[in-house]
């Protein structure tokens, strides 16, 4: 059984600075630019796009820690209860709270 994801060939025009940055990062990570670009596209497809759709935001761990430290315990506990209810499928989202993910 073949578990390798299906691929397609495409051609794009990209900003020269963005392309140079991709080359630098691919070299630093010891991966091909194709692999890095696929990882970036899958991140967009699996996370960034759904996050925008559901009006979510990215927050660094240190910023999240500051938010928690500045919040009252009961407020944090209520937010956790609401998040748990949403992730258990009691949300009003069309997907029932779960999104299919593909990996590189």
trRosetta pair geometry for C-beta under 8 A, 3 or more apart (Angstrom, degrees):
i j d omega theta_ij theta_ji phi_ij phi_ji
5 102 6.6 82 -107 -172 140 122
14 18 5.3 -108 165 83 108 120
14 19 5.0 126 97 -58 120 100
15 18 4.2 80 70 8 98 110
15 19 6.8 -172 88 -10 49 85
16 19 5.6 -54 -146 37 34 112
16 20 6.3 35 156 -19 66 105
17 20 5.8 -54 -147 37 31 110
17 21 6.3 34 153 -20 64 106
18 21 5.6 -55 -150 36 31 114
18 22 6.5 34 151 -21 64 104
19 22 5.6 -51 -150 33 33 114
19 23 6.5 35 151 -19 65 103
20 23 5.6 -52 -150 35 34 113
20 24 6.4 35 152 -19 66 105
21 24 5.7 -53 -147 36 32 112
21 25 6.2 25 157 -13 66 108
22 25 6.0 -59 -143 42 28 106
22 26 6.0 30 158 -22 65 109
22 33 5.5 74 141 -144 107 102
22 36 6.0 159 -164 104 87 133
22 37 6.4 29 -155 -70 137 91
23 26 5.8 -55 -143 36 26 111
23 27 6.4 26 158 -17 62 108
23 33 5.9 -23 -94 -88 59 125
24 27 6.0 -60 -152 37 27 109
24 28 6.3 24 153 -17 64 110
25 28 5.5 -54 -143 39 33 112
25 29 6.1 18 160 -7 68 111
25 36 6.1 136 103 -151 104 152
26 29 6.1 -66 -144 47 26 100
26 31 5.4 -100 -155 79 75 74
26 32 6.2 -21 -171 150 128 17
26 33 4.5 -83 -51 -82 168 58
26 35 7.2 126 -135 60 105 90
26 36 4.4 -116 -89 -12 92 144
27 30 7.4 25 -178 -76 32 39
29 36 6.7 125 57 -88 139 114
31 35 4.2 -104 169 82 114 134
31 36 5.5 135 96 -50 119 87
32 35 4.6 102 56 3 81 99
32 36 7.1 -149 95 -1 46 85
33 36 5.6 -54 -146 41 36 111
33 37 6.0 37 155 -20 68 108
34 37 5.9 -56 -143 39 26 109
34 38 6.3 28 155 -19 62 107
35 38 5.8 -56 -149 36 29 111
35 39 6.4 31 152 -20 64 105
35 104 7.1 86 -164 177 77 134
36 39 5.6 -53 -151 34 32 113
36 40 6.5 31 152 -17 65 105
37 40 5.6 -52 -148 37 34 112
37 41 6.3 33 154 -18 66 106
38 41 5.7 -55 -144 39 31 110
38 42 6.2 29 157 -16 66 108
38 104 5.5 117 121 -130 108 107
39 42 5.9 -58 -146 40 28 108
39 43 6.3 33 153 -23 63 105
39 104 5.0 -21 -90 -69 73 152
40 43 5.6 -51 -148 32 31 114
40 44 6.6 33 152 -18 63 103
41 44 5.6 -52 -153 35 34 113
41 45 6.2 28 152 -15 67 108
42 45 5.5 -54 -139 42 35 109
42 46 5.6 15 167 -4 71 115
42 102 6.0 -112 -141 90 111 95
42 103 7.0 83 173 -145 150 23
42 104 5.5 -154 21 -64 159 84
43 46 6.4 -62 -130 49 21 96
43 47 5.5 -36 -173 36 61 116
43 48 6.3 54 135 -13 76 107
44 47 7.4 -69 -106 56 9 73
44 48 4.6 -42 -131 48 51 124
44 49 5.8 66 161 -30 67 97
45 48 7.9 28 -2 46 19 86
45 49 5.9 -3 -131 13 27 134
45 102 7.1 -10 102 43 129 111
46 49 7.8 89 28 37 14 99
46 50 7.3 -34 165 6 30 120
46 99 7.4 143 -160 123 64 121
46 101 4.7 63 -146 -136 123 86
46 102 6.2 -142 -72 42 119 67
47 50 6.5 -74 -149 44 18 100
47 51 5.9 18 162 -22 63 115
48 51 5.6 -57 -144 35 27 114
48 52 6.5 27 159 -18 63 104
49 52 6.0 -55 -152 33 29 109
49 53 6.4 30 151 -20 63 108
50 53 5.2 -54 -145 37 37 117
50 54 6.1 11 164 1 72 109
50 56 7.8 12 120 26 73 126
50 99 5.2 -7 -114 -108 161 166
51 54 6.4 -69 -142 51 26 92
51 56 4.1 -92 -153 68 78 106
51 57 7.2 129 173 -76 116 18
51 58 7.1 26 -180 -48 161 82
52 55 7.4 26 -174 -79 31 35
52 56 7.7 -78 -49 44 21 73
54 93 6.4 -9 -110 -108 116 130
59 63 5.0 -122 -176 88 90 120
59 64 5.0 109 123 -62 119 93
59 67 7.6 -14 178 -6 148 141
60 63 4.6 91 57 9 84 103
60 64 6.9 -150 93 -6 42 87
61 64 5.6 -56 -147 38 31 113
61 65 6.3 36 152 -23 65 104
62 65 5.5 -49 -148 32 33 115
62 66 6.7 36 151 -20 63 101
63 66 5.6 -52 -152 34 35 113
63 67 6.6 37 149 -20 65 102
64 67 5.6 -50 -151 33 35 113
64 68 6.4 33 152 -16 66 105
65 68 5.8 -56 -149 39 32 110
65 69 6.2 31 154 -20 66 108
66 69 5.7 -54 -142 38 30 111
66 70 6.3 17 160 -9 64 112
67 70 6.1 -70 -149 45 25 102
67 71 6.3 24 154 -27 64 116
68 71 5.7 -64 -145 31 31 113
68 76 6.1 63 -138 -109 82 137
71 75 5.0 -121 179 82 104 122
71 76 5.1 117 112 -55 129 98
72 75 4.6 88 63 5 86 108
72 76 7.1 -161 90 -6 44 86
73 76 5.8 -60 -151 38 32 110
73 77 6.2 32 153 -21 68 108
74 77 5.5 -51 -143 37 34 114
74 78 6.3 35 156 -20 66 104
75 78 5.9 -53 -148 35 29 109
75 79 6.5 30 152 -18 62 106
76 79 5.7 -55 -149 37 32 112
76 80 6.4 34 151 -21 65 105
77 80 5.6 -53 -149 35 31 114
77 81 6.6 34 151 -21 64 102
78 81 5.6 -49 -148 33 35 113
78 82 6.5 33 153 -16 65 104
79 82 5.8 -55 -149 38 32 110
79 83 6.3 32 153 -19 66 107
80 83 5.7 -53 -144 38 31 111
80 84 6.3 34 155 -21 64 106
81 84 5.8 -54 -148 35 29 112
81 85 6.4 30 154 -19 63 106
82 85 5.7 -53 -148 35 31 112
82 86 6.5 33 152 -19 64 106
83 86 5.7 -55 -150 36 32 113
83 87 6.3 24 156 -14 67 108
84 87 5.9 -58 -143 41 30 105
84 88 6.2 26 157 -18 65 111
85 88 5.9 -61 -147 38 28 110
85 90 4.6 -60 173 64 84 128
85 91 7.5 129 121 -61 76 70
86 90 6.6 -90 -88 67 27 75
86 91 4.2 52 -143 -69 75 113
86 93 7.8 68 -164 -3 95 116
86 97 5.7 159 158 -115 63 118
87 91 7.9 54 -45 -28 25 119
87 97 5.5 152 -135 178 28 131
88 97 7.0 16 56 86 20 173
89 96 4.8 0 -138 176 93 92
89 97 4.8 -128 -90 24 46 130
89 98 7.3 -22 -84 -15 90 97
90 97 7.6 29 28 -44 40 140
91 96 7.2 135 56 -163 91 28
91 97 4.8 126 22 -73 121 96
93 96 6.6 -115 84 -15 89 12
93 97 5.8 128 51 -65 125 47
95 98 6.1 -129 141 67 104 48
95 99 5.7 35 143 -83 162 67
